Amino acid sequence: MNVRYTPRATQDLQDIFEYSRKENPFAAFRLVDRIESVVAELGDIPGMGSPTDKSGIQRFPVAGTPYLIFYEILQGEVAIVHIRHGARRPWAGPR
């Protein structure tokens, strides 16, 4: 399936990179690469996530990181709607 990042997810990824870059620029690139590779896997096997309390939204953890990818399957594509740190308060919905 095709994978598409929503504007919110794109901003999330940029924010994750910028935050991580302050501590370790090399690790920030690796982290974003890891997240993007998991997103690509979701395009191949979209059903590997678990349901959330939001209708149609699934969640998948990025192994080896504290991040979660939230996505939905829409008309033959995987839409990445949010990427967030798992220790943050529960997702409150659209920005």
Buried (B, 14 or more C-beta within 10 A) or exposed (E): BEBBBBEBBEBBBEEBBEEBBEEEEEEBEEBBEBBBEBBEBBBEEBEEBEEBEBEEBBBBBBEEBEBBBBBBBEEEBBBBBBBBEEEEEEBEEEE
